């Protein structure tokens, strides 16, 4: 993961974020050995008592960026209940982790024109907000219910178990000339995501340039999605069918 694009205060803050995230899986002693700074100095940075100088920030990022294993960090935070249902609340409420996942997504789709970031409420909103902010574009979310105060929607039905549901996207938020990146926190059976993809590609006729999910259920997850032609899709963590229940 390349994290050296920033400079000045951004690089200093990123160095602290990186230390803060890695201290969950490494001791200060281990971090000190990798960086060449004392454990007490690194602890002061993490506690917010001081910021590293620019030279030290570069040193920290260069030493530690390749050690940031996002797949491992996300996998360690997943929870599976007695029914086999995977929960990702420990991932989507960790703002430091989401920020580095956002950096990863931006690198994945580097060079692609992206004018809007779109997600499904509610699980996808924290990640989409990070990515949209870093890209400097608008975040749009669709939901399974009509939002109060919005008069006109695109409505796309889908079957969830034995129940007919729908995805609602406010009209006018996405336009034909938009290039859209769709983000998801977790893809289970793919049906709500497919309803959103149908709205974007068939109803709005926007260009869907990419699809990214933090977690995907089943090795065949991509084949379950109705991806438009030219849409690039990635998952950070894929949970095998034998380990989890697909139902939310």
N, C-alpha and C positions, 0 to 999 in steps of 0.2 A: 504494500500500500504506500503510495507516494503522498507524503504530507508536507513536502517542503515548498509548496507553491506560495504559501503565505509569508509575510514578513512583518516586522514591527510588532505591535501589540497582538495581532492575530497569531503570530508564531509563538509568542510568549504564552498566551492563553491555551493554545493547542498543546504545548509542552506540558502544561499543568493538567489539562484534561487527560492526556495520555498517561501521565503518572497516576492520576486518580483512578483511572480505569484499570490499569495493570496491577495496582496494589491489591486488588481483590483476588488476584491469582498468584502474586509474587510478594515476597517479603521486602521490606525496605533494604535489608542487607543485600538481597539478590539484585534489586534495582540499582543500588549503589555500586555494586561490582560491574554492572553493565555500563553504567553512565560515567563512572569515575568521579562522582561527587558523594559527599558523606550522606549517610542515611538521615541524619538530623536535618541537613539542608533540604533534602527531598521532602521530608515530612513537613517542613515549614511551607514549602511551595504548595503541597496538597491541602494543608490547613488554611491556605489563603493569607498567611502572615507576610508573605513577600512574593514577588514575581522574579523568575530567573532573568538574568540579563539576556540580550539578544544572542550573544555568543553561547551562553549556557543553554538557551532554548534550542538553538540549532543542534547543539551537542546531544541534548536529551532526545530530540525527535529523530536524529540520525541513528542513535544507538538503539532506540526502542520501537521505531515504527514497524520494522519487520517482525517484531515479536507479537504484534497485535493480531491474534487469531480470532477474528470475529465469529467464525463458525463455532469454535470451541466455547467462546463466551456466551453466545446465544444458546447453544445446546445445554450448557450448564444451568441456565436459568429457566428452562422449560419445565413445566409441571404436568404430570399425567395422573389423573384421579383414578379411583377404583373402577370406573367404567371405561377407562382407556382414552378419555377425552383430554387432549393436549391444551393446556392453558399457557398463554404468553404474557400475562399481566406483568410478570417480573421483568420482561424485556421492554415492553412499551412504556413502562413508567420510569425506566432508567434513562434519563436525558443524556448523560454522557455517552452511553452505549449507542443510543439512537443517533447522536451526532456523528459518531464514527461510521455507523452504517450508512448515514447520509453521504459522507465523503466517499464511501465505497461505491454507492449507487452513481454518484456523479462521475466517478472515474469509469465505471462500466459503460456509461452512455456518453462519454466524452466525444465531442464532434457532432453529435446529433442535435438538430434544431428542436428545442423544447420551449413551448410558449405557455403551457399550463401543466400543472401536476394535479392529477385526479385520484381520488380514493373513495372508499366506502366508509361511512360512519359505522361504528365509532372507533374501532380498533386501529384503523389505518391513519387517523388524523394526526397523532403525534409525529409519526415518521414523515408523513407528507408535508407537515408544517416545516420541519427541519430542511427537507430537500428543496421545497419551494423558496424558503428564505435564502439558502445558499446559492440557488440559481437566479434569484431575483425575479421570480415569476409568481403568478397568482396560483393559490391552491383552491381547488374546487372539490366539494365532497357531495356524493350521492348518498341516499339513505333508503331504508326500507319503509319509510312512512313519509307522508307529506309534511313539509315544514310550514309551520304557521307563518302567515304574512307573505308567503310566496303564492302568486295566483296561478302560474302556468308551469307545468312540468312535462318532461318526457317521462312516460311510464312504460316499463318493460316487465311483464310478468315472468315468473319462474316457479317451478314446483319445488317445495322444500318438504321432503317426506311425503305426507299425504295432504299437505296444505299448499294452497296457491298464494304466493306472495308476489311482491313487485319491488323493483328498484325505481326510485324517483330522482330525476336530475332536473333542477330548475332550468327552464328555457332561457337562452341568452347568455348563459355562463360559459358555454363552449361554442365556438363558431367553426364554420367549414374550413377556414384557413388556419386553424390552430393545429399545432403539432403537440400531441399529448403523451405524457408519461403517466402510466397507471401504476399506482403503488398499493400493495396489500400487506397487512400484518401476517395473515395466515390464509392459505388456500386449502379448504377442506374438500368438499365435493365439486367446487368450482362453479356452482350454479348462480350464485349472486354476482360473481365476477363476470360470468358470461353475459348476464343481463346487462351489466354496465358496458361491457365491450360492444354489445349489439347496439345500444343507444349511441355510443360514440362513433362507431364505424358505419352503421346502417341508417341511423336516424339523423344524426348531426352531420355525418360524412366528414368528420375530422380525421386527421392522420394520427393513428396510434403508433408511435415510434418505438415504444417499449413497455414492458410489464415486468415489475419486480415485486417479489414477496419475501418477507423475512423467513417464513416457514411455509413449506409445502407438504401436504400429506400424501404419501405414496410416490413411488418412483415414476409412475406414469402421469404425474400431475400436469405436465405440459399438454399431453394428448387429450386431457379433459377440457382444456380451454379452447374457446373459439377465437383464436388469435387472428387478427387481420393479416393479410399478406405484408411481409416486410417488418412485422413486429418482432422485436428481439425480446426474449423472456429469460429471466434468471430467478433462482431461489437461493437464498443464503444457506438454509438448512433444509434438508429433505428427510422427513420422518417416514420410515418404512411402514407398509401396511400392517405388518405383523405386530407393531408396537403400539398402535393407537386406533381409536375410533374416529371415523370421519365426521360424525355428527357434532354440530356445535353444542 
